[in-house]
Amino acid sequence: MFSCCAVAQWQSAVKTLIQSLVGIFFYKASLMRDDMTKVIIDRPRFGHRDPSRKKGYRKYVQQTGLEQLPQRETMLGRWRGKGRNFNDHLAPLWRFLQSRVGRPWNRVYQEICQHVSLNSVVQKHLLTHVDRMVAIRVEVSEDGVLAWGPDERRQYPLRPGDFYVCPRTGILKRFPRQRGETLLQEIDRGQTKQYRLRDGQWWELRLQKRPASSEDRYDLWLGRPLKQLTDHQLTAAYGAALTAVSSRPLSPRETRELHRRIRKEGLRQAQRKVKR
């Protein structure tokens, strides 16, 4: 019979061993693949699945005799048209960068360079893909928008889903991806016009200040008589003591134009959120 103390020590030792094995497994799984350049760039030679000799070639040689066989072969020979080419299978590289989000970019780039030989043109091509997938020279513009570019004259705003290096901390980050329709449910165009989304349909509202006399007035958007609505309710609905005097659904063309505005507004809001 084992004592309770011995059983507890044995369970603790087994637990520690399991945690160590799991930690080693995830550590190895998180490392960059040694053959990353081969997976991303190298492509098998064309025709590598084709048999090198036709069926029964050995029997054919034995029956024909060495004197009757061809004595010369062109330099290209049977390899004509079976060269190699670059491959752009970038999904493994994208997954690797995604797993390194939140880490210092210098360490991530150092880990990539450990598996790249600068003497090989094919392997150096991997660094070209890294430069295209990660925005390194990122600056904050005057209006608070994150932008990147080769110089001050050519600056491009970051798009949702892009990898970039934070200009303040040097951390590898990914620009947040947000849908404009879920980000904005309403657009305020001043005191006279607003756009509202209801049941998947965008509407244009014409607004005016609440009149002194609310008798026989009706708010077309809220669907209630104006005399039953307080100024607080109107302010919560429209941002001020306004009432909707007309409403109309937008046409498909107007909706597409409004979606472009929404994407711009959503991009600016996401940029401000990242800046904070």
PyMOL commands that set and color helices and strands:
alter all, ss='L'
color gray80, all
select helices_A, chain A and resi 4-30+36-40+57-64+66-68+77-79+91-99+105-113+121-133+180-183+226-228+231-238+252-275
alter helices_A, ss='H'
color red, helices_A
select strands_A, chain A and resi 134-135+138-140+146-148+156-157+163-165+172-174+186-188+193-198+201-209+218-219+224-225+242-249
alter strands_A, ss='S'
color yellow, strands_A
deselect
rebuild
show_as cartoon
